[in-house]
Amino acid sequence: MTLEALLETTPPYAKDLKLNLSSMLRQTELTEQQTWGTALASAIAARNGPLLETLSAEAGPHLSPEATEAAKTAAALMGMNNIYYRFLHLTSNQKYASIPARLRMNGMRTHGIDHNDFELWCTAVSAINGCGACMEAHQKALIDRGVTEETILAAIRIAAVIHGLAAVLDGEAVAKQAS
């Protein structure tokens, strides 16, 4: 299914999300790779099958095989890290922070693409997953490397809209099954 066809299935109450996604995928603050890598990583994190399938197909022509794999790696690693580091951040027991994580994260170093793009995708996925510690760490790394706040927020906008669309599509699917 094309993105346009998928968006046509969105109910009227989600018209803003439909319009926002179209404009978010054309933001001038992001490169083509940043835009489509953010969309792909965010779709994986948002966990809606039809949306992921559609955005994956749409992203394909815009991403190299290495960038596609890196976006998936960012989503996978943040899926793990966001739970772990959110726990550390939210618990009051400070001892946890002194215990080694012992989680493999080789993909953070071996993704094979521009480091800023990978960090941007990690930030977007961390926003979807609600991990303040990871959002802070990744956006700080981006700022320290000269990425602007406007660029970071452009990626977060994509993540927000994709997450919202996934929720709507999931809700509509449940409502359809119930009727």
VENRAPE-V710722 format. One record per residue. N is the residue number from 0. RES is the residue in one letter. PSI is psi in whole degrees, 0 to 359 (* if undefined). BURIAL is I if it has 16 or more other ideal C-beta (glycine too) atoms within 10 Angstrom, else O. Layout:
N;RES;PSI;BURIAL  N;RES;PSI;BURIAL
//
This chain:
0;M;139;O  1;T;162;O  2;L;318;I  3;E;317;O  4;A;319;O  5;L;316;I  6;L;332;I  7;E;340;O  8;T;355;O  9;T;136;I  10;P;159;O  11;P;326;O  12;Y;345;O  13;A;21;I  14;K;320;O  15;D;321;O  16;L;316;I  17;K;312;I  18;L;320;O  19;N;318;I  20;L;316;I  21;S;316;O  22;S;326;O  23;M;329;I  24;L;1;I  25;R;21;O  26;Q;138;I  27;T;347;O  28;E;344;I  29;L;148;I  30;T;168;O  31;E;317;O  32;Q;317;I  33;Q;316;I  34;T;305;I  35;W;330;I  36;G;320;I  37;T;316;I  38;A;315;I  39;L;311;I  40;A;320;I  41;S;321;I  42;A;321;I  43;I;314;I  44;A;329;I  45;A;342;I  46;R;30;O  47;N;117;I  48;G;305;O  49;P;321;I  50;L;317;I  51;L;313;I  52;E;316;O  53;T;311;I  54;L;328;I  55;S;315;I  56;A;319;O  57;E;325;I  58;A;332;I  59;G;307;O  60;P;345;O  61;H;350;I  62;L;142;I  63;S;163;O  64;P;323;O  65;E;318;O  66;A;321;I  67;T;312;I  68;E;322;O  69;A;321;I  70;A;319;I  71;K;321;I  72;T;317;I  73;A;315;I  74;A;318;I  75;A;310;O  76;L;319;I  77;M;330;I  78;G;324;I  79;M;306;O  80;N;324;I  81;N;325;I  82;I;311;O  83;Y;308;I  84;Y;333;I  85;R;321;I  86;F;311;O  87;L;320;O  88;H;323;O  89;L;341;O  90;T;151;O  91;S;352;O  92;N;105;O  93;Q;342;O  94;K;326;O  95;Y;323;O  96;A;340;O  97;S;354;O  98;I;131;O  99;P;142;O  100;A;322;O  101;R;37;O  102;L;129;O  103;R;132;O  104;M;39;O  105;N;329;O  106;G;340;I  107;M;335;I  108;R;337;O  109;T;23;O  110;H;338;I  111;G;13;O  112;I;180;I  113;D;129;O  114;H;320;O  115;N;321;I  116;D;315;I  117;F;316;I  118;E;321;I  119;L;317;I  120;W;322;I  121;C;321;I  122;T;315;I  123;A;315;I  124;V;321;I  125;S;326;I  126;A;316;I  127;I;317;I  128;N;354;I  129;G;35;O  130;C;102;I  131;G;321;O  132;A;317;I  133;C;320;I  134;M;313;I  135;E;314;O  136;A;315;I  137;H;320;I  138;Q;327;I  139;K;318;O  140;A;321;I  141;L;312;I  142;I;316;O  143;D;334;O  144;R;8;O  145;G;7;O  146;V;138;I  147;T;159;O  148;E;326;O  149;E;320;O  150;T;315;I  151;I;314;I  152;L;330;O  153;A;318;I  154;A;321;I  155;I;325;I  156;R;316;I  157;I;313;I  158;A;318;I  159;A;314;I  160;V;317;I  161;I;318;I  162;H;316;I  163;G;316;I  164;L;319;I  165;A;318;I  166;A;317;O  167;V;312;I  168;L;320;I  169;D;314;I  170;G;318;O  171;E;321;O  172;A;319;O  173;V;316;O  174;A;321;O  175;K;320;O  176;Q;325;O  177;A;337;O  178;S;*;O
//
